[in-house]
Amino acid sequence: MNKKSLPIIQAQDAMNRRTFLKQSAAGIGMTALASLLGQSAWGASEAGGTLPSLGLPGLPHFPACAKRVIYLFQAGAPSQLDTFDYKPRLHEQRGKELPDSIRMGQRLTGMTSGQTSFPVANSIFAFDRYGENGTWISELLPHTAKIVNDICVIRSMHTEAINHDPAVTFFQSGSQIAGRPAIGSWFSYGLGSENKDLPAYVVLISRGEGQPQPLSDRNWGSGFLPTQHQGVRFQGSGEPVRYLNDPPGVDRSARRDMLDAVGSLNELQHDVVGDPEIATRISQYELAFRMQASVPELADTSREPKEILDLYGPDVHKPGTYAANCLLARRLAERDVRFIQLFHQGWDQHNNLPSLIRKQCMDTDQPTAGLLTDLRQRGLLDDTLVIWGGEFGRTVYSQGALTADNYGRDHHPRCFTVWMAGAGIKGGITIGETDDYSYNVTKDPVHVHDLHATILHLMGVDHTRLTYKFQGRYYRLTDVAGHVVKAALV
């Protein structure tokens, strides 16, 4: 053999091996996809059923308490001082300088770094004890006070980011840097879907008065996971899902024929290149076709009894409001959607906080309590985990001028409040404590990674074992940290 020809032969062998592996992977991938969907490889249903989309082998790792999650994310960061973290001694400190021994030189945002004074602003709202264990709750949340025996209040949450975008990204993906999979995508990837006719991960967005911080689609994106696991956003008006309806002149039969034709072409391309995203595209086309029938029925609340609608408050009749989205969340939950996330914007109250937070609580308090009540009445709260909270808290000192009845609060990542309720959660308790200024955690700190680990645990997943290899490293939602908050569990 000519020595000069050896590299060419070796290159040909390598190419042949690569082609063989790609084609083998393509065949295996399409067989797995067909099994997963209960369909022929390019879409036409063979059994006509609605088989679930299974997750990874071996998951859940242990018996789960929860089958699904509803995450009520209050984007912009509610003030813990005016809602759940009662500090009665602060009225004596109003207007006085926040002691250096409390702040300890901790970093400030650009919005208050130029302040030369940090006057203490106690809450002007009254607090009272509610429930069997006397949980402190503000007058702003009278409906939440009625369901306090269902919720576990965590006052000692803390995070690492001090600005909205990295802080929201951290809560949604376990990293301040964009590009990681969203929490709902991890559940879709690991546990799959129990309803083949709806996405495993659905996102709903509403907006209150005040300054709304922008939300990016990447907050419910799949990152490096296959794109079939990204969240599907439902619209607040018009078509629930964009581009779902067929154009004029295209009926259901014609759409089926088109999908079959496109699916067969995609399968041929998949056989050649073995790109898993082609399989994703096929499955998503099929999901969209099924959603054309399932989503209109889901979104139609006209048959809901008046007593149920009344639970959510008057705004339930206005599409796109937080109340309407809470009702839709319940309808998604009873259809076994795996992860339902509501984002409510408008909590970023740097000034005029007393007026703005009143409006936000009026928008959200009754619908939130109504959702829990509705879930409980239907037996769904037993296997549904509900979470409420924002990306960080608010400062005890006033941003800008402090008057007798007005103040603002800047971002505060060192301590804030979230709560959990439902499947596997010990209701009516409070976890964690903060100092007299609600500035630092003094007992039982809970980190974002701990919250994620606990959510995964309740869904039957060991957070250290749900991983995905990307660019040579195994990633997980909790990165290299996280502990289950056992005190919150039944």
N, C-alpha and C positions, 0 to 999 in steps of 0.2 A: 504494500500500500504506500502510495506517495505521501510523505509526511506533510506536504503542503495541503493535501486534501482532507487530512484528519479533522482540523477545526470545522470544516464545512459539514462533514458527516456528523460530528458531535452536535453541531447546531441543528441539523435536520432531526436527529434523534430527540433533542430537547423539545423542538417544536412539535414533533409527533406525540411525545409524552404529554405536553401541555394540552394539545388538541384532544387527546384521549380523555384526560382528566376533566377538561371543560365539558366535553360531550357526556361523560359519565355523570358529572355533577348535574348537568342540565336534566338528564333523564330522571335521576333520583329526585332532583328538586321539583320537577313537574309532577312526579308521582306523589311526593309528599304534599304538594299543593293541592292536588286533586283530592287526596284523602282528607286534607284539612278542610276543604270547602264542601266536601260531599258532592262534588261536581265533576264533570269531565274537565280535562285540563284547560280548555279555553272557555269554560263557563256554563254551558247548558246543564241545568240540573238533571241528574240521573234519577234521584230518588224523590225529588220534589219536596223534601223536608227542610227543616231549618236547624240543621245540626250546628252545634257550637264550634267556634274556632279554638282549638286546644292550645295551651301554652307549652312551656318547655317540659320535657320528661322529668319526672321526679318532683314537680311542683304541684300543689303547695308542699313545703318541706314537712309540715305537721298540720294537724287539724286547725282550721281557721275559725276565728270568732266572727269575722266579717266576710261577706261575699262581695261587697261593693263599698265605695267611698264617695261621699259628697263633701267637697272642700269649698267652704264659703270664704273666699279670699277677699279681705277688705283692703283693697289696693290704695296706698297712700299713707297708711299707718294710723289707726285709731289711737287716741290718747288714753293710755291705761289709767292715768290720774283722774280722768273724768268719767270712767266707765266701771272699772273693776278693782283698782288698787287704791283703797281708801286710806288717806293719810290725815287723820283728824288734827294732828298737831301743827299742820302747815298753816292754818289760819293765823296762828300767832307769828309766823315767819313772813307773812305776805309783805312784799316790797323790800325785804331785807336781802342782803347779798348772799348768794349761795356760798357756803363755806368752802375754802380751798381744800379742806380735809375731806370733803365729799366729792368734789370734782376731780381732785388729784391730777390736775393737768391733762385730763383726757381730751382727746381731739374734738374739734368743733367742725361744723360744716362751714362752707364759705359764706353762708348767710348770717351767721352770728360770730364769725371769727373776728369781725371788726368791732363788736360790742365791747365797751369798756366796763359795763356793769351787767350783772346777771341776777336780776331781781326775782325772788321766789314768787311763783304764782300758784296759790292753792286753788283747787277746783271750787267754783261757785255753786256746784250742784250738790244736792243733798244725797246722802247714802243711807241705806238701811240694811238690816240683816234679813235674809230670806231662806226658806227651806229648813230641812231638819237640822242642818249643821250651822245655820246662821251665816251663810255666805254674804259678804258685802257686795251690794250692787247699787249703781247709781240710779237716781230718779229718771235718767234718760232712757232706761231699759226696763220699763214696767212689765212688758210681755216676757222678756227673758227671765225676769224675777219669778214668774209663774212656773217656769220649767227648770228652775235651778237644781231640783233634785235629780235631773237627768244629766247634768253637765259636770265635767271635771275641769275646774278653772286652774290654769297653770300661770302663776304670776311671775315666775322666775325664768321666762324665756329670755334668751340673749342671742345675738347674732354678731357677725363680724363686719358687715358692710354698713356704711353710714349714709349712703346716697341711694335713691330709689332704684335705679336700674340694676346695679349689682346686687342690691338687697332682695329685690323680687326674683332676680335670676337665681340667687342662692337658695331661696325657699323653693323655687320650682325645680331646680336641677341638682342641688347639692354643691354647686360651684358658682363663684361670683363671675367667672369668665364664661361668656356665651359659647354654646356649641355642644354642651352635654344634653342628654335626653331629659325631657321633662318627667316629673314624677309619675304622671298618668301613663306615659309611654313605657316606663319600666313595668308597670302592672300589665299593660297590654301585651308586652313582650314575654313576661314571665308566666302570666296566668291565662292569657288569651281572653276570648269573649264568650259569654254564655248566650248571646243573641246574635245570630248570623245576619239579621236584617238591620242592625244598627251598629255604629262604631263602638269599640270598646272604651273609647275616651272621647268625651264630649265637653265642649267649652261654651259657656254662656257669659255675656258681658253686659253690665248695666252701668249707668252713670248717675251720680247724685249731683247736687249743687256744689259749687266751689271749684277749686283748681284740680282738674284730673291729670294725674301723671300718665303719660302714654304707656300703652302696653304693646309689646311686640309679639308677632306670631311665633317667634322662637321660644316664648315662654310656655308654649304647649307643643313645641316641635320635638321630633324624635332624635335629633342630634345624629350620632353615628349609628343608631339602631336603624333597621329597615324602616322606610318611610311609611309603611302601612300602620305603624304604631303611633304616628303623630295624632294630636288631638284634632277633632273636627269641630270647627266653630259654627254654632247655630246663630243666625241673624235675629235681631230683635224686631225687624219689620220686613215686610215683603216675603220672598221665599225664605223658608227657614234655613236652607243650605243653598249657597250660590251655585248657579249653573246645574241644579239638579233636575229641573223640569225640562221636558223635551220641547224643541222649537215647534212652531205651528206646522202642521202637516205631517209630523212624525208621531205615529201611534206606538203603542206598547209592542206590537208584533214587529214593526219595522225596527224599533230600537233593539229588540232581541236578535234579529238577523244581523244588524250592524255589529253588535258586540261579538257575536259568534265569528263573524268574518275577521274583525280586528284581532280577536283572541287567537284565531288560528295563525295569523301573521306573526303575532307576538310570540307564540309558541315556537314557530320556526326559527325566529331570531334567538330565542332563549336556547334552543338546541345548538345553535352555532357558537354563541359567545358565553353562555352560562352565567349571565349577569343576574343576580338575585333580584335586582330592582325591576326586571321585566316581570318576574313572577308577582312581585308586589303590585305592579301596574295592572296585571290581569285580575288579581283579587280585588283591587280597589274599584275597577270598572264594574265588577260583579256586585260589590257592595253598594255602589251608587245606584245600580239598577234596582236592587231590592229596596233601597231607601226611598225610591220614588213611590213605592207603595206604603212603606211603614212610616215615613216621616209626616205626611199630611195627617194621618190618623193620630200620631203622637201629639202633634201640635194643636189639634182640635180639642179645646177644653170646654166646648159648648155644652157637653153633657155632664160636666161636673156639678154635683148638687150644690145648692146655695150655701148650705151649712159648711161645706168644704171650702168654697171660695171665700166665705167670710173669715175663715181662719187666717187667711193670708193678707187681709186688709183690702181697702178700696182700689189700690193700684194694681191688683191682680188682673183687672180687666184691661190694663194698658200694656200691650205687647212691648217687650224689651225692658220693662222695669224689673227691679230686683224682686218684687213680689211675684210677677209673672214668671220669672226665671226660677224662683223657688218652687212654684207649682210644677213647672216643667221638669225640674230636678226630681221631684217625687214621681212623676210619670215615667221618667227615664229609669229611676231606681226600680220601679215595679216591673219594668221590662228587662231587668238584669243587665243594664249597662254597667260596666266594671268601674269606671272612674268618671265622676261628674264634677266639673269645677266651675264655680260661679266667681267671676271677678266683679266687684263693685267698686267703681272709681269715685274719688272725691273726698278722701279722708286726709288730704295733705293740707292741714290747717295751720299755716304759719302766722296768720293774723285773723282777727275776728272769730276766734275759735268757738266761743260760747254760742253764737248764732248759727254757725255752720255745722257744728257737731249736733246741735238739736235737730237740724234738718236731716242729716245723715241717719241719725238714730230713728227718726220718724219713718224714713224710707225702709229701714232694714230690721228694726226690732220686732214688729209684729210678724212680718213674713218669715223671719228666722224661727221664732217660736211656733208659728203656724206649721212650718215644715216639720219640726220635731213632733208636734202634736199629731199631725196627719200620719207621719211614719209610724208613730206608736200605735195609733188606732188601727192601723192596717197590719200590725205585727211586723212591719219592715224595719223598725228601729232595732229589733233583736239581731239582725244580721247586716245592718248598715252602719258604717262609721261616719260620723259627721264632725267636721273640724271648722272652727271659726277663728280668724285672726289675720293680721297684716304682716308687713315685712319687717317692721321694727316698731319702737314706741315713740314717745314724745317727752321732751325735756320738762323738768319741774320749773326751770326759769323761763321767764317770758322772752319771746323774741320780739324786740321792739318795745314800744311803750306799754306800760302796765297801768290800767285804770281800775276803778272800783268794780266794774262789771265787764271788763274786756281784757283779753290777753291773747297771745299766740304762743305756739310751742314749736320748737325745731325738732329735727330727727334725733332719736335716741336709741342706739342699738344695745345698750348695756342691760336693760331690763324692760320687759313689757309683758302683756297678757295674751294668751290664746286659750281657747277651751275646746274640749273634745266631748263627744256624747255617742251613745249607741253601743254597738256590738263590742262586748268585752271591756267596756269602760265603767269604772266605778263612779257613779253619779253622786252629786251632792257634796263633793269634797273640793278642797283647795290644796294645791301643791306649790311649795316655794314661798319665800318671803323676800321682801326688799327693804332697804333702809328707810328711815323716816322721810326721806325726800324722793322715794321711788327713783333713785338714781343708780344704785348698785344692788346686785343680788346678794343676799346675806344667808340664804338657806336653800338647799336643793336646786342648784342651777340646772336648767334644761337648755341644751344647745339645739340648733336647727338639725344637726345630724341625729341627735337623740329623738327628736320628733319624727323624723323620717324612719328611723329604726323601729320606733313603736308602731307607726302606721303599717309598715311592712309586716311586723310581727303579728298584728291583729288580722292580717290577711293570710297568715300561714306561711310567711316567707322569712327565712333567716337572712337578714340584710347583708351578712358577710359572704353569702353563697350565691346571691343573684348578681352575676357579673357578666361583662361582655368584653371580649378582647378587641382592642382597637389600637392600631399602630404599635403593636408589640407589648401593650400593657393591658392588664385586666382592670376594667373600671366597674364601679358600683355607685349607687345613688348616694351612699354615705361616705364615699371616698375611702379614707383609712381610719375613720372614727365612728362614733355613734354607739349609744347604749340604750337599750329598751328602758323606758320609764315605767318600772314595775309597780310603782306606787299608784299609777293611774289605772291599773288593770284589776278586774274583778278577781 
